[in-house]
C-alpha cells in the first residue's frame, strides 16, 4: 500500500478533473510531478494512515 497509494491519488485526481479545473493533467507522469512540485511529498500520502487502519481491521 505504501508503494501504490501515490498512484491511487494521481488516478483519482485525473478522474475527477474537468474543463473548469485550473490544473489540467496531461497524464500520470505530469500529474505526479505537478503534485510533487506544488504540494510536496507529503501530499502523496495524505489519508494513508486511515486507509491502512481500515485494511488492517
C-alpha positions in Angstrom: 0.0 0.0 0.0 2.9 2.3 0.7 4.0 2.0 -3.0 0.6 2.1 -4.6 -1.1 4.9 -2.6 0.6 7.8 -4.5 -0.6 6.3 -7.8 -4.1 5.9 -6.5 -4.1 9.6 -5.5 -3.0 10.6 -9.1 -5.6 8.3 -10.6 -8.3 9.9 -8.5 -7.2 13.4 -9.5 -7.1 12.6 -13.2 -10.5 11.0 -13.0 -12.3 14.0 -11.3 -10.7 16.8 -13.3 -13.0 18.8 -15.6 -12.5 21.5 -18.2 -13.2 24.1 -15.5 -10.3 22.9 -13.2 -7.3 25.3 -13.0 -4.8 22.5 -13.3 -5.2 20.1 -16.3 -3.1 17.0 -16.0 -1.8 15.6 -19.3 -1.1 12.2 -18.0 0.1 10.2 -15.0 3.7 11.5 -15.1 2.6 15.1 -15.4 0.1 14.7 -12.5 2.7 13.1 -10.3 5.3 15.8 -11.0 2.8 18.6 -10.6 1.6 17.3 -7.2 5.2 16.9 -6.0 6.3 20.4 -7.2 3.3 22.3 -6.0 2.3 20.4 -2.8 5.4 18.4 -1.8 5.9 14.7 -1.0 3.5 14.9 2.0 0.6 15.4 -0.4 1.1 12.0 -1.9 0.4 10.3 1.4 -2.5 12.4 2.8 -5.0 9.9 4.2 -2.7 7.0 4.0 -2.9 6.1 7.7 -6.7 5.9 7.9 -6.6 3.7 4.8 -4.0 1.3 6.4 -6.1 1.2 9.6 -9.1 0.3 7.5 -7.3 -2.5 5.8 -5.8 -4.0 8.9 -9.1 -4.1 10.8 
